[in-house]
Amino acid sequence: MFSVKDFVANRFPRVREQTLSQKTIFIVPSKISVGLIAIIILLFLLGINFQNSLVYVVCFWLIALLVINILYTYKNIAGLTIKAVGAEPCFAGEKMVLELEVSRPVNQRKSAIYFGWKNEDLVELNLQEQQSTRIKLSHSTKDRGRFSPPRLDIFTRYPTGLTTAWSYAAVDMDAIVYPEPIENSNQIDKREAGDETDEGVEISGGSNDFAGVRQYQAGDSPRHIHWGQFAKTGDLYTKSFVDYESHEAWLDWEKLNIAGIEPRLSHLSAMVLQFNNEQRQFGLRIPGKVIEPSSGEGHKVRCLTALALYGLPAEGAAHA
């Protein structure tokens, strides 16, 4: 059974690079040209009725004008090559920015060609002196995960606006949409902190780093008695030691007191941004994936990507 959707999918497969040709370009009349065709028919009938050769001349001249316009409009878009460059990741609810490279054949200048989607960005392109250029388009996003842009509309009404030549470009590229960062006010950081130092949080009663000497207390280990001080003063003193808790923190799915998958992901997304801005080392634990503590932009991207793809099929399965 014939299906317009299947026809378009077969005619415009998703590819990284596409050149517009006769097979993929469609010509449709504008409202002005429909009116012009009606005038041509009327003039032709008048010419037949009155046997007026001048009316025939005007009629055929208008037909020639319309045909030549169709050819020039088609030529303005034919041969155009659209190549996918890349797409920048964003957060759900933001605009995804996509970059395309558009080039024209040698000695074929292009004017007033439009790229865009319905109710989204519309970019006008003129390739006069340059043979190729790059354009950026943005498209709204709603959900986290992988975003593949819908088929791009490409059209032109050059030179007279009597007809529209249009085509699609199904660019094969996608980008990651991170969960919208929304910090949950009910979720508090329960980490108990002591005195903050350059090494981390100081924990008394440790055994690694020497912290000073204090008066001996009953129960102190004989190994920690400062015998040199005893020899000088005759009083018992004890060496004290401290350990340091690392600045590293964990964002742990299981420790969140938040109901629902998406609210948890949004909270973790907000915490990743916060810890990254504070230049803290942190790790991420979500079901099925553990990212060891680290810091920096690369680590932030890895964590946000893991949150964006949580629970979604693998990329190979998604394209199967």
N, C-alpha and C positions, 0 to 999 in steps of 0.2 A: 504494500500500500504506500502511495506517495506521501511523503511527509516533508514539509518545508524545513523543519529542523534538521532532518537527516540530509536534505539537499545542501543546506548551508554548511553543515559539518563536513560533508564530503568535498564540497567546493573550496572550503577554507579550513584546511587542517591546521592544527597548532604547530607552528614552526618557529625557529629562531630568526629566520630571514625570509622575506617574501617580496617578490617583484610583481607589481600590478600589471596584468596583461588583459587581452581581449576576453579571456576566459573568466576573469574575476571582476570585470568592470561592467556596470549597468548604467544605462542612460534613461532618465525619466524626464518628462516635460514639466516645465513650471506652469503656474497659473497663467502667466503672460503668454507662453507659447500655446497653451490650450485656446486662449482667446484669439491668438494669431491664426491658428488652424481653422477656427470657426470663421474668421474673416476671409481666409483663402477660399474656403468652400463657398461662402456667400458670393465672393467675387467671381468664382468660376461659374456659378449658376447664372449670375447676371451677364457674364460674357457669352454664355450659351444662348441666353434669352434674347439679348440685343445684338448678338453677333458683332461685338465690339473688340477689335484686335488689341486696342490699348489696355482694356481690362485684362485680357489674356496675358499681356506683357507684365503688368503689375502682379498678377496672380503667380506667374512662374518665377518672377523675381523674388517674391516673398518665400516661395518654396525653396529656391536656391539659397536664400539667406538662412533659412531654418536648417537646411542640410549642412551648409558650411559651418554654421554654429555648432551643430552636433559633432562634426569632425574636430573642430578646434577644442571643444570642451573635452572630448575623449583624449585628444593628444596631450592636453595639459596635465592629465593624471596618469596616462599610460607610461610604463617604464619606470615608475617611481619604486624605489626599493626601501623597504622598512626593515630595520634590523633591531632586535631586542638587545639592549645594553645591560640593563639591570634595574632592580627595584630596591628602594631603601626600606628597612624594617620600620614599623611604627607601632603605636599602642592602639588597641581596639577603640573605635570611635574617632580616631584621627584620620587624616588623609594620607593614603599611600602614594608616594612619589615614584613614578616610573620614568625611566630615561630610554629614548629611542634614537637611533641614528637613521636619518632619512637622506637618501642620495638620488640623484637624477642622472640620466644618460648624458654623455658628452654632447654639447651643442643643442641641448633641449632645455630651455629655460622654463621654469615652472612658476606660476603666479596664483595667489589666493587659493591655496589648498588648505582645507580645514581638517583637523584631527580632534577627536573627542568622543565622549559618550553622552547619551541622553541624560539631562539633568546633572551633568558633571562638567569638568573643564572642557573648553573648546579653544584650540590653539590654531592661529593662522600662520601658514608657512609660505615664504617666497624664496625660491632658489633661483636667483638671477646670476650673481657673480660666483657664488659658492656652488661647488658640485655636490657637497654633502654638508650636513649640519646635524646637531643633536638638539632634541627638544625634550622638555620635561612635562609630564602630565600628572595630575593627581586624581585619585579615585577614593571615594568614601569607603571606610571599612566599618564593620559592625561586630564581628566575632573574632576571637583569637584563632591562631592556627596558621595554615598556609593560605595565602591569598593569590589567586590567579586572576588577572584582569579579564573581564569579558571582551568579546570581539570589539575591536576599535573601529569606529566609523570614520571613513575618509571620504571627503566629497569636495567638489568644486563646481562653481557656477560661472567660471571664467569662460569667455570674455564678456558675454552680453546678459547672462542670467536667464536666457530663454530655456535652457535645459540644465539638468544637474547630472553630473557623472559621479557615481559613488561606488565604493567598494568597502570590504572589510579587511582587517588585518588581525589574524588570530595569533598574537605573539606568545610564544612558548616561554614564559618566565613566571616565576612566583617569588614571593618574599614572605617573611615571617611577620605575623601580627601578634605582638605581645599582649598578655592580659592587661586590661585597664588597671593602672595602679590606684587602688583605693585602700587606704589604711583603715583597719577596723579598730574603732575606739575602745571596744571591749577587750581587745587583745593587748595585754601589757607585757613588757619585757620583765620577766621574773628573776632575772639573773641578779644574785646578791653580790654587791661590790664592796671591797674594802678600800684601803687607801690606794689611790691611783699613782703609778710610777711609770717611768719610761719603759720598763720591762713588761708591765701589765698590772694586774691587781695583786697587791701584796696580801699573802695569807700567812698569818702568824703561826708559830709552832711547826715550821717547816724543818727541812734537814739539808738544804743545798747551799744557801747563801748566808754568809756571816752577817749578822745584823747588830752586834754589840755585846756588851756585858751587863748583866743585871745581878741583883742580890740573889743568893741561893735560896731556893724554895724546896720544902720537903717534897720528895718524889722526883726531883730532877735526876737525870741520868748521870752516873759518875763519869761517863765518857765526856760529858760537856762541862765538867768543872774546870775553871780556869786556874790551874795550879800555879802559874806564874804570879797571878794576882794574890793568891793565898800566901805565897812565899814572901811577898812584899808587905802585906797588911795583916796577915794572920786571919783574915776573914774569908769565908767561902763566897765565891762568885761563880756564876754559870754563864757560859757562852750561849747566846740565842741565835737561832737561824730562822730564815724565812724562805718560803717558796713563792713563786710568782705564777699567777694564772694568766695564760696567754690572752692577748686581745682578740684572738680568733673566736668567732661566734658561729652558731649553727642556726640556720632557718630550717626548722623541722616540721614537716607536715603533721606528724603524729602529736605534736605538742600544742597545736593550734586549737583554741577553744572557739572554733567558728564552724557553723553548720553550712553545708553545701560546697560543691567542688569549685564553682566559679568564684564565690566570695573568698575562699582560701587562696586560690591562685592570684586574685587581685591584691589581697593583703601581702602575699609573698612578693609579688611584683613591686609593690610600694616599698617593702623593706629592702629589697635588693638595691633599689635606687637610693634609699636613705643611707645604707651602709657604704655604698660606692661613693656617695658624696662626702661621707665622713672619712673616706680612705681607710676603712676598717677591713681586716681580713675576715672572711666569712665563708661558710660552706652551705650547701643546700642538700636537704634530704626530702625527696618526694617518693611515693611508691614506685618502685621499679628503677630508680636512678639516684645515685649519690654523686655529688660534685664536691671534691675535697676543698678545704679552705684555701682561698687565695684572694687576690685583689687586682684592681685594674680594669680597664675597659673590656679587654678580652674575656675576663672572668665574668663581668657583668652580662655580656652578650650571651655567654654559654648558659648562665643561669636563667636569663629571660627566655632564651630559646627553649630550654627544657620545660619551663612553665607553659610556654605557648603551645608546645606539641604534646603536653600531657594528655594521655587518654585517646590520642588520635592515631590512626593507622600510620605505619611507616610510609616513607615517601614512595618506595617502590610499589607497595600495595595500593597506595592512593591513586597511582597512574595506571594500575592494571585494569 
